[in-house]
Amino acid sequence: MTDDRSPTTDWVTTRYVDGLAEQYVDTLTTEGPVEFRLGNVPIAVLMRTPGRDVDLGLGFAITEGIVLEPDEVAAVELRSSTVDGDRYDIVLADGVTVDPEQFRRNVYASSSCGVCGKASIDAVLVACRMPPGGPVVEAAFVSSLPERMRQAQEQFDLTGSLHAAALFTPDGTIVEMAEDVGRHNAVDKVIGAIARRRWPIGELIMMVSGRISFEITQKAAVAGIPFVAGVSGASSLAASLGAETSVTVCGFVRGASFNVYSGAQRIG
């Protein structure tokens, strides 16, 4: 039994334990397409976990450089919802003009890779804003982030197959949290949600549940987030971009250890 609008799907599954088979109803993470349009032009189809699509659309518009400020988006409106997916219009505010062809992706972006769907590698290098100089946090605080985020991952407890992104204040308070089958979708959802409440985003720390790719660092840099940490490593491009944009990038945050690839001045 499936529900394409729910973040989870019930699925009859066969489990083998010590060579013996048993059937049970498992809970899977729902994955489905959402299309975002600018005017009448489709600019991206993302494979995501349904839910918080408005946050996803706004975050996507910000982190892809389609708009420079959240106020430049008047609304993210649902236009159609069918068994084949959902379609939203990113409605720009009065007086804001954008060429949609500049941001159009020529194929869908899968849940595992957002960058590879872009029409041109040139579109990857969007304008990054200067992040704030802080926060400065202790190493023990960085080490505590995975467990702090894990305690808030309610959907992961059900399915075990979701990425997460969370935004923390320097005192450890989670101000936004999102889970999604795509790591970059989770990032866009938390950025879209926080951008509607506060802009600039300010001295927050973003924790992600997987590796830190170029696109994760890019999205943070474009949104002005100064600090990104992940439980897995960073790619060479992610580390280089962090250094170029003054974003702190920490990887392999596990237990009492982690690696700092850029921005070590924010760890006191």
N, C-alpha and C positions, 0 to 999 in steps of 0.2 A: 504494500500500500504506500502511495507516495503523495506528498503535498508540496507542489513546487513553490508555494508561497511561504512555507514554514522553513526556519533555519535547520530543522532536522527532518529526517524521513525514516519511517519504519520499514525494515527490510527483513524478509524471512531468510535466515542465514544458517548454514550448516557449520558447526564447530566440531573439530576433532580434538579429543583429549585422550592421550595414551592409546591412540589408534581406534577409538570408539567415536562414532558420529552421533551428534544430537542436533536437532533443529530448535531454533529459538528466534524470537523477533529482536533484531538488533536495531540500534539507533545510529543512523548515518548522518553525516553532514550533507545538507542539500547544496548542490552546485547547479547554477543555472545562469543563463545569459541576461544581461541588461544592456540596453542600447541607450547611449546619450547622444542627443542631437543639439546642434546649435543652429537656430533658425530651422530650415528644412533639410539641413545637411547632417547625416550621421557622422559623428567624429570618432566614436569608439564603441566597440562591443566588449564588455568585460564579463568574464566568467567569475561569478561571486556567490557568496552565501546570501540569500534574500534577507532583507531587513536593513533598515537605516539607509535606504537607497538615496534619500535626499542628502544625508551627510556625505555619502560616497560621491554623489554628483558635485556637490560644492567643493569638497576636498580635492577631487580630480581637477576641477576647473582652476583651483588655486595652484596645486602642485605641478600641473602641466604648463603653467604660465599663460593660460587662456585669459585669466583676469589677474590684476595686480592686488586687488583688495576684495574682501568678501562682499562689500557693499555694491560692487559692480555686478553682482548676480542678484536679480530681483526675486527669482524663484527657481526651484527645480521641480517641474510639474510632470506628473504621470499622464501620459497621453494614451497608452494602450497597455493592456495586460492580457496575454493569451498563453496558451500552452507552449508556445514557442519562445516566450520570454516577455520581458517588460520593456517599455520604451518611455524615456523621459526627455523633456525639453529643458535645456539650460537656458532660462530666460534672462537676458541681460537687462540691466537697469537703463532707464531713459538716458540717452546721450552716449552710451557705451557702444562702440562699434568694433567688431572683431571679424577678421576674415576666417571663416570656419575651415577653409581648405588648408590653411597653414597648420592646423592641428589635427587633421584627419588621419586616422590610422587605416592602413590599407587591408589589414586582416584583424581578426579578433585578438584580444589580449587574453591569454590563458590565465588560469589561477596561479600558475607558477612563474610566469614571466610577463611583466608588463612592458619592458623596453622593446622586446623583439618584435612587437606588433606595430611599431611606429613606421610611418611611411618613409622616413629618412633619418639616418643617424644624426643629421644636423639638428633635428627637432629635439634631440635629447638634451642638448646644452641650453636650457632655458635660463632666464635671468634669475640669479640667486640674490636674496637680500642679505645685508650685513646682520649677523645675529648679535644679540646682546653679549657683553663681555663675561657675564656670569651665566649660571651660578657656579660657585666653587663648593664642591662637596668632598667629603672624606671617602677614602677607598672602601671603608666598611659599608657606607651607604650604597655605593655602586653594587657591591656584592649582595646586598639585600634585595635588589630590584626584582630578580627572577621570582623569588618566593612571594614577594608582595603582589606581583602581577598574577602569578599562578593561583593565588587565593581568590582572585576575582574572575577566573575563567570558568564561568558556569556552564557554557555550552561545551567546552572541552571535556568537562567531567562526564557529559552524556555521550560524546562521540569519540573523543581522543584523536580527532583529525582536523583541528582548526589552528590557524595561526592567530596570534594576538598582538596588539599594539596598545600601549598605555602611556599616558602623559602624567608625570609626577611633578609636584612642587618639590623644592629642595628639602622640605621637612618630611617627605615620604607620602604625602596625600595623593591619591589618584584623583585627578580632575576629569579624565576621560579614559574610556576603555572600550575597545572593540575587538570582536573576533570575526574571522572570515576565512574561507578556504584559501584565499589569496593573501599573502603577506602584504603586498602593496595596497590591496583593497582595505585591509585593516588600518593601515597607516592613513589612507585617504579618509576613512570614516572618522577617525579621531581628530584629524585636522579639520575636516568639515564641521564637526560638532563644536570644537573649541572656538573656531573662527566666528561662529555665530554669536558667541558670548563675549569674546575678548579679542581685540586686534590692536596692535601687534600681539602675538602670542606670548612673548616675553620669556622669562628665565625658567623654562620648563625642561624636564628630561624625558626623552622618549625611549621606552624599552620595547624591543620587539622579540618575538619568540623564536626566530630563526636566524639565518645568516643575514649579514648586512651587505646588500648589493649596492651597485652604483645608484639604482633608482631609489632605494630607501634613503640614502644619503642626500640625493638630489631633492627628494620631496621635503626632507627636513630643512635643507638649505633654502629652498624656495619659500617655504613657510616661515623662515626665520627662527627655527628651533635650534638652539645652540648645542644640544647634547644628545647623542644617540648611542644606545647600548643594545647589545644582542647576546643571546646565549650561544650563538655560533660565531664563526670568524667573519672577517670583512674581506671583500675582494680588493684587488690592487687599485681598481678604479674608484671604489668607495673610499679607500684610505686617501688616495690622491685628492679626490674632490673634497674630503673633509679638511685636508691641509690647506687647499686653495681657498676655501670658503670660511675658514676659522670655525668649523664645526668639530666638536669633540666626538670621536668615534671610538667606542670600546667594544671589543668582541670577546668571545669565550668567557662570558661572565658566568662562572660556575663555582660554587663553593666560595672559598676565600681568595680566588685568583681571577684575574682578567687581563686582557691585553689592551693597551692604549695605542691606537694607530695615528691619532692626530688630536690636537687640542689638549695636551696634558696639563696645561696651566689651569684647567678647571677642576683638577683633582688636588686637594690640599693635604 
